[in-house]
């Protein structure tokens, strides 16, 4: 078994796990697994002769995984690479379908999230916090910059905080600002 096959098979394992996590409502876990799958599949595309059927299949797969983890620019770039040259007709159709999906995803607006609540969980390894809204009791999983996670926990643990964040088209919530609530 060559390295390209190993990378592709592992990428598909991560993608399967990501889909399962997504079905179970674990968006952050799903996103992380799709990222791993994309990274491996993209690496596989660099290790195989370009412009043969196997290369086009890997490029299409990498573009799909890029789309699943919200890497829209990577997806667009891979779609364009895959459409260059003379790909098999079934790949052309699938890449065009991905292009339409990408276009739709780009049209979705990023929404603002403004929550007042208490941090109930922090994970430095995954750079995320969980914030429970004081009113609705809803739990928000928020991605934070890895270099700030320790400071956020030290400064805001057990305090009521106001978090301003953005919900990306992929559903991931990314911290913009955190302050003690007034």
TORLOMAR-849551 format. One record per residue (C-alpha): residue in one letter; residue number from 1; z negated, x, y. Coordinates in steps of 0.25 Angstrom, whole numbers. Layout:
// TORLOMAR-849551
- A:NUM:Z:X:Y .
...
***
This chain:
// TORLOMAR-849551
- X:1:0:0:0 .
- X:2:4:6:13 .
- X:3:-4:6:26 .
- X:4:5:-5:33 .
- X:5:2:-14:21 .
- X:6:-13:-11:22 .
- X:7:-14:-13:37 .
- X:8:-6:-26:36 .
- X:9:-14:-32:24 .
- X:10:-27:-29:31 .
- X:11:-22:-35:44 .
- X:12:-19:-48:36 .
- X:13:-33:-48:30 .
- X:14:-39:-47:44 .
- X:15:-29:-58:49 .
- X:16:-34:-67:37 .
- X:17:-48:-65:41 .
- X:18:-45:-67:56 .
- X:19:-39:-81:52 .
- X:20:-51:-85:44 .
- X:21:-60:-81:55 .
- X:22:-52:-89:65 .
- X:23:-52:-101:56 .
- X:24:-68:-100:55 .
- X:25:-68:-99:70 .
- X:26:-72:-85:71 .
- X:27:-62:-81:83 .
- X:28:-68:-68:86 .
- X:29:-68:-63:71 .
- X:30:-54:-68:70 .
- X:31:-49:-61:82 .
- X:32:-55:-48:78 .
- X:33:-49:-49:64 .
- X:34:-35:-53:70 .
- X:35:-37:-40:79 .
- X:36:-39:-31:66 .
- X:37:-27:-38:59 .
- X:38:-18:-36:71 .
- X:39:-22:-21:73 .
- X:40:-19:-18:58 .
- X:41:-6:-26:58 .
- X:42:-1:-19:71 .
- X:43:-4:-6:65 .
- X:44:4:-9:52 .
- X:45:16:-12:61 .
- X:46:15:2:66 .
- X:47:15:8:52 .
- X:48:28:2:47 .
- X:49:43:4:50 .
- X:50:47:-5:61 .
- X:51:58:-15:61 .
- X:52:57:-18:46 .
- X:53:52:-32:40 .
- X:54:38:-27:37 .
- X:55:36:-22:51 .
- X:56:41:-35:57 .
- X:57:31:-42:48 .
- X:58:19:-33:53 .
- X:59:23:-35:67 .
- X:60:24:-50:66 .
- X:61:10:-50:59 .
- X:62:4:-41:70 .
- X:63:9:-50:81 .
- X:64:3:-62:74 .
- X:65:-10:-55:73 .
- X:66:-10:-50:87 .
- X:67:-8:-64:92 .
- X:68:-20:-69:83 .
- X:69:-29:-59:90 .
- X:70:-24:-62:104 .
- X:71:-16:-49:106 .
- X:72:-5:-56:113 .
- X:73:2:-44:119 .
- X:74:2:-37:105 .
- X:75:7:-49:99 .
- X:76:19:-50:109 .
- X:77:22:-35:107 .
- X:78:22:-37:92 .
- X:79:31:-49:92 .
- X:80:41:-42:101 .
- X:81:41:-30:92 .
- X:82:43:-39:80 .
- X:83:55:-46:86 .
- X:84:62:-33:90 .
- X:85:72:-28:80 .
- X:86:76:-37:68 .
- X:87:64:-43:62 .
- X:88:66:-53:50 .
- X:89:68:-67:55 .
- X:90:55:-73:50 .
- X:91:48:-62:58 .
- X:92:56:-66:71 .
- X:93:52:-81:69 .
- X:94:37:-77:67 .
- X:95:37:-67:79 .
- X:96:43:-78:88 .
- X:97:32:-88:83 .
- X:98:22:-78:86 .
- X:99:28:-76:100 .
- X:100:27:-91:102 .
- X:101:12:-91:98 .
- X:102:10:-79:107 .
- X:103:16:-86:119 .
- X:104:7:-98:116 .
- X:105:-5:-89:115 .
- X:106:-2:-82:128 .
- X:107:-1:-96:135 .
- X:108:-15:-100:131 .
- X:109:-24:-97:143 .
- X:110:-37:-88:142 .
- X:111:-49:-98:145 .
- X:112:-61:-94:152 .
- X:113:-75:-95:145 .
- X:114:-87:-97:154 .
- X:115:-100:-98:145 .
- X:116:-115:-98:148 .
- X:117:-123:-95:136 .
- X:118:-131:-85:128 .
- X:119:-126:-73:120 .
- X:120:-130:-76:105 .
- X:121:-122:-65:98 .
- X:122:-116:-51:101 .
- X:123:-107:-42:93 .
- X:124:-105:-29:98 .
- X:125:-95:-25:87 .
- X:126:-86:-37:90 .
- X:127:-89:-37:105 .
- X:128:-93:-51:106 .
- X:129:-104:-60:110 .
- X:130:-107:-75:107 .
- X:131:-112:-84:118 .
- X:132:-118:-97:116 .
- X:133:-115:-107:127 .
- X:134:-128:-113:133 .
- X:135:-122:-127:135 .
- X:136:-112:-129:123 .
- X:137:-119:-119:113 .
- X:138:-105:-114:110 .
- X:139:-104:-100:105 .
- X:140:-94:-91:112 .
- X:141:-89:-78:105 .
- X:142:-86:-69:117 .
- X:143:-79:-55:116 .
- X:144:-84:-45:125 .
- X:145:-80:-31:129 .
- X:146:-86:-22:118 .
- X:147:-92:-12:129 .
- X:148:-100:-24:135 .
- X:149:-106:-31:123 .
- X:150:-119:-23:122 .
- X:151:-121:-24:137 .
- X:152:-119:-39:136 .
- X:153:-129:-41:125 .
- X:154:-139:-32:132 .
- X:155:-137:-40:145 .
- X:156:-135:-54:141 .
- X:157:-142:-56:128 .
- X:158:-151:-69:128 .
- X:159:-147:-72:142 .
- X:160:-138:-84:147 .
- X:161:-125:-78:151 .
- X:162:-112:-83:157 .
- X:163:-99:-78:150 .
- X:164:-86:-79:156 .
- X:165:-75:-76:146 .
- X:166:-60:-78:142 .
- X:167:-56:-86:130 .
- X:168:-43:-79:126 .
- X:169:-31:-87:119 .
- X:170:-36:-81:106 .
- X:171:-50:-88:108 .
- X:172:-57:-75:110 .
- X:173:-67:-76:122 .
- X:174:-68:-63:130 .
- X:175:-80:-60:139 .
- X:176:-76:-59:154 .
- X:177:-90:-59:160 .
- X:178:-105:-61:156 .
- X:179:-116:-64:165 .
- X:180:-130:-70:164 .
- X:181:-129:-84:167 .
- X:182:-135:-89:180 .
***
